[in-house]
Amino acid sequence: MSLRVHFSSNPVLHPLYSKLPGMLRILLIKTSSLGDVVHNLPVVTDIHRQFPHATIDWVVEESYTPLARLHPAVGSVIPVAVRRWRRTLLNRATWNDMGAFRRRLRAENYDVVIDTQGLIKSALIARSAHGRSHGFDASSARESLAAHFYDATHHVAKGQHAVLRNRQLAAAALGYRVGDVTDYGLSGLNRSKISSVPYCVLLHGTSRADKLWSADAWIELGGRLASHGFMCVLPWGDEAERKRSEQIAASLGNASVPAKMPLDDMVQLLAASAAVVGVDTGLVHLAAALGLPVVAIFVGSDPALTGVFGVPHCRNLGIHGTAPSPASVFDALAELRVF
């Protein structure tokens, strides 16, 4: 049974502050999805500010390892492949991979293991690591049974933005107070290679149909951007998105549909853009974390819980069930001084 522990938020009283500089080892577990991984980046920044000499490692799904490595305070990134393993459980190679992951996970002794995912799968990973594991209690975890696998649990109120919940859990586990400023830790990466041909990235793809903005709305917005000298770039992740990108681009005079690209190349595409407009998808949150002007469009989800967060150069438009107009998105870009 999990033991509920609440450390003091006073650093003087917290036992971890007695560790010698450079000896503290912390493991973060946030495996997926892309937006969730982005929302965990401020946790790394917070911990690094409190414990500047600590080693901070991170367990993340293999496809998101380039993102976790972007934060300069992250030490080792430990890839896990739960998504891939689920599809090939009867394969001997899968069990070999799982064994190799477990050995790597247990190769280090951690002072604190923090699972900000709050799922049974992530809690089991936390339990397997060498170190005192911390997570959400049963009333605040995404899956209440996850709380039974931690050594210490902490109550973090639901109904808050995911970034705040992640930061509050880490602060409770390590005994410090959450500051007012949200810092994703990627400020040194943004705007480093701005393209000589100004372009805006339009992120129309998402995993849920109810989050989509209509193709006509994208075409109208793209036309307005083209009239101000911007090329529109429409990346895609699957065949349905590729076809939609080509449909939108065909109606615009100045648009590009790039080849499918891995995450690290996508980072470079975003970083060199003038602005990003997108629906509720992980890449929109990544663009915001990179410090880009971003307008996020919400149609089937709540921006109060999953909107771009903690960055002044971004706007959330729309509410659940009501899409913003292309004109309002264009006006938001003007407000952000994109043109």
Secondary structure, DSSP 8 states (H G I E B T S, - for coil): --EE----S-TTT-GGGGS-TTT-EEEEE----HHHHHHHHHHHHHHHHHSTT-EEEEEEEGGGHHHHHHSTTEEEEEEE-HHHHHHTTT-HHHHHHHHHHHHHHTTSEEEEEEE-S-SHHHHHHHHHSEEEEEEE-TTTSSSGGGGGG-SEEE---SSS-HHHHHHHHHHHHHT----S----S-TTTTTTT--SS-EEEEE---S-GGG---HHHHHHHHHHHHHTT-EEE---SSHHHHHHHHHHHHT-SSEE------HHHHHHHHHTSSEEEEESSHHHHHHHHTT--EEEE-SSS-HHHHS--S-TTEEEE-BTTB---HHHHHHHHHHTT--
